[in-house]
Amino acid sequence: MTGDGIDEGQARDWLEQARKVLDIETDALRLVRESLDMPFVRAVSCILEHSGRLVVLGMGKSGLIAKKIAATFASTGTPAFFVHAAEARHGDLGMITDHDVVLALSHSGETEEVSSLLPTIKRLGASLIAITGNPASTLGRHADIVLHVPVRQEACPMNLAPTASTTAALALGDALAVVTLKQRGIDERDFARVHPAGSLGRRLMRVADLMHKGGELPMVDRHASLREAIMTMSGCRLGITGVAEDGRLSGCLSDGDLRRILESGHVDLDAAVTTVMHTKPHVIGEDRLASEAVRMMEEYKITVLFVVDKAEQVVGAVHMHDLLHAGVA
């Protein structure tokens, strides 16, 4: 017996069954990979060339996969939405135009709710891409492009429940979406615009989104005195003052520096700030990820980074507290 009261023989049997499921699904993915050919290339080209949206259509388990594929495309730069095949027969086909591409999923290719829509889709002038395990099916014959999912068997012991076939269809949809996003030149900034909330949004926040600027930016001219620098530091409450020369950062004075000066017992408040400042402050570009600012602060054991633009002009400052509050750190 195991510690959970399960017979050891039964436990081994369950684990072996699970491994067999994964083996079958791995084999399905391998077959799809090996079957990739020019129809996949034409499918990517078709999606890129159309000015409309990608309409992903499915029913049942294939419908669930279609919904995920639509969400993946929408989040990676291709306007896309899911249409339930049964609902489409009651008015939702009105959302499809001749500028759109329809991506229809049906492993058998004979799903009645999907097949009944095909003449209307063709009449509307939309291009039709099929993901199916049967290219000779009704769906395969009507499609402009057929992406074959050659699954030998389902992981279900009765070979009935869609398992390996849905896994393969989902992976093929992911491949379509990723190749398409790369061709569109989608970068992290584009991705962040459509993921403003949650952990993804936090990970993709830019330094410019969190930095202090304008009147909140603690800066003095290189001709300023130590007294002026302290007053600026106190007013902005970031624990640091930048020292600028012609808009460029030439140094900084932190509250830690100030403590060390006071502890030395030799304080001249009228001395030029340039005589006590750090001459090589750490900076970060305004378009860099906020998570990179966290990494730099941890590496250099500091709590503030000055922010510069492409011309190396100081435009802001970002504090570790800002990053913590935003959930980045």
N, C-alpha and C positions, 0 to 999 in steps of 0.2 A: 504493500500500500504506500502511496505517496503521502506527504504531510497534509494534503487536502482531503484525504480519505478516498482518493481515486486509485483504483487498481493499476499497478504499474504496467501490466500488459495492455490495459485499455488506454493508458496514457500514450504508450508507444504507438498503438494503433491510430489514435487520433492525430498524433504528430505526423505519422506516415501519410495519412489521408490528406492533411494540410499540405505536405510537401508535394504530393501528387497533383493537387490543384495548382500549386505554383508552377510545377513543371509543365503542366498542360498550357497554362496561360503564357509562360515564357516561350514555349514552342510556337504559340499563336503569334506572338510579337515577332519572333524570328522569321516566320513565314511572311508576315506583312512586310518586314524589312526587305526580304529577298525579292518580293514581288514589285517593289517600287520601280517605276519606269516612266516613260514619257507622259502617260496620263496624269501622273502627279505634277509634273512640270507644267502641263497645260492647265491643270486646275489652279495652281498658284498664279499663273499668268492671267487666267480668266478673272480671278478675284481682284488682281491688281489693276486690270484694264477697265473694269466697270466702275462708273462714278456713283452708283447707288450703294445699297447695303447688302450684306450677306444675310440671307434668310435661312436659318437652319431648321429643318423640318423632321419630325419623327413621331413615333407612337410607342407607347408602352416603355419597355426598358430602353429601346433605341431612342425614344423621346427624351428620357432622362440624360442619356449620353449627348444627344443633340443640344439640350439646354446647356450642359457644361461646355460644349464646344463653342456655342454662341457667346457664352460669357467670357471664354478665353480670348476669342477674337475681339470682342468689344473692349476688353481691358488692355489689348496690345495694339491698338491703333486702327482697327478695321471696324467701322460701324456695323453692328450685327445684332440680330434679335432672334429669339426662338419662337416658332409657331407650332402649336399642338395640332397634329394632323386632323383630329376629330373636330376641333374648334374651327379649323380652317374651312371646313365644309359648311360652316354656318356664318360666314362673313369675314373671317380673318384673312382670306386670300386677297381682300381689298387692299391690304397693306403692301402687296407686291406690285412692282412696276417693271417696265422693260429696261430700267437701268440697274436692276438688282440681279444678284446671283442666288439661286436656291441650292442649298446643300441638303439633300434628302438622304436619310438613313433608314435602311431596312435590310436586315441580314438576309432574309429570304427573298427580298425584292418583290414580294407578292402581298405585303400588308395592305389589306383592302382600303383602309382609310388613306394611305399614302397613294396607292395606285389610282384611286378615283380622282385625285387632284391633278394628276400629270397632264391631261389634255388642257385643263384651264391654265396651268402654269405655262405651258408652251404657247397658248393663245395670248397670254399677257405679254409674251416676248422676253421673259426672263430666261437667262441661261441656267441650265440644270446640271448639277454635279451630283452623282450618286456615290454613296458609300454602301456597298452591298457584298454579300458573300456569293451572289449568283448573278454574274454579268449578263446571262441569257434571260433573266427574269423580265417582267413587265417594266420594273423601274430601270433596269439596265438598258433595255431597248429604247426607252424614251429619253434617256439622259444624253446630254451632249458629251459628257466626260464620265467615265466609270472608274472609280477607285475600288479595286478588288480587295476584299478581306478574306483570304483563303484559309479559313479556320477548319482544321480537320475534325476536331471534336470539342464539345463543351466540357467544362470541368464538372458539370453536373453528372452524377453516375448514370442518370437516365438519358443523358445527352439531349436534354430538353430545355432546362433553364438557361437563358442567355447569360453566359459567364465569360468564357474565353473570347467569344465574338464581340461582346460589348467592351471588354478590355482592349482588344485590338482596334476597334473602331475609335475608341477614345484616344488611344495613342496616335492613330493616324490623323485624327483631328488636331491633336497637339502639334504634330509635325507640320501640318498645313499652316497652322497659326504662327508657329515660330519662324518658318521659312518666309512667310509673308511679312511678318514684322521686321525681319532683317532687311528685306528688300525695300521696305518703306523707310528704313533708317531710323526706327523708333529708338530713342535713348532713355536713360533713367529720368530725365526731366519730363519727357512726354508721358512716361509711365506714372510719374508722381501726380500729374495733372488729373488723371482719372482714378487715382487712389488716394484721395485727400485724408481719409480717416483710417483708423485702425493701425495695426503694426506696420503694414506696408507703407502707409502714408508717413508714419513717424520715421521709418528707415530712410525714406526718400526725401525728407525735408532738406531744404538748402540752408546754408549759413545765412543768406540774405533774408530768409523768412523769420529769423530769430534775433538778428543782431540789433544793437542799439545804434541809433544814428541821429543826425541833426543835433538838437540841443542836449540829447542824452549821451552824446559821444564825448568822453573826457580827453580833450586835446589842448595843448598849449604850444605856442611858438617856441622855437629853439632859443630865442632871446629872453624867454621868461625866467623869472627867479624861482628858487625853490619854494618860496612862500606862495607864489601864484600857482605853482604846480600842486601844492598841498590843498589850496582852496578849491581848485578844479576837481581834484580827486574826491574831496569831501562832498562837493555839490552833486557829483554824478553817482557816487556810491557804488562804483564797480571795483574799488580797491586798486585802481591803477590810473595813471595819466599817460597819454601818449605825447610824444614831442615831435612836432612836424616842422619840416623845412620845405617850402614851396609845395605843400600838400602831400609830401611823401613822409613816411614814418622814418625818423632818424634815431629814435630811442624811446624809452619808457621808464617810468618811475612807479614802482608798486608799493603797497602798504608795507610789505616785507622789507623793501629797501629803506623805507622811512624809519621802521623800527630799528634797523641796524645803525642808521645814522644817529638816531637819538641815543642808542646804547653806547655809541662811541664817545659821547660827551662833547663832540665838536660840531655844533650846529650853527650854520650861518644861513639864516633864512633869506638873506639877500644875495646869496651866491647864485650863479647861473645854474639852472637845472641841468645843463649839459655836463656839468662837472661831476654829477653824481648818478646820472641816468645809465641804464643799460643801453649799449649802442647796437645790439643785435636782437631786437625783440622778435618774437615768433609771430608770423602772420599767416593768414589763410585767404584764399580767393572767395569772393562773395557767391560764386556759383558752385562751390564745393558742397558735398553732402555734410549735413550737420553731424552725422555719425563719424565722419573723418575728423571733425573738430574735437569730438570726444577723445578719439584715439590720440590725437596730437597732445591734448591737455594731459592725458594719462602718461604719455611717453615723456613729456618734458616736466611733469609735475607742476603744472601751472593751472590757474583757474580762469584766465582771460586770454583771448586771442584777438588781435586787431585784424580787421577785415579790409582787404584791398581790392580794387577793381583791376581790369586788364591793363590799365596804364600805371599800376602800382600806386595809385592815389588812395589815401585812407578814406574809407566810406562808412566804417562802423566798427563795433567791438562786440564780441559774443562771450558771455559768461557761462560757466558750468551750471550755475543755478537756472539759467534760461533753458539749457539743454535738459536738465533734470525735470523741470516743470513741464516741458513739452513731451516728456516720455522718451526722448532720444537716448539718453544715457541710462 
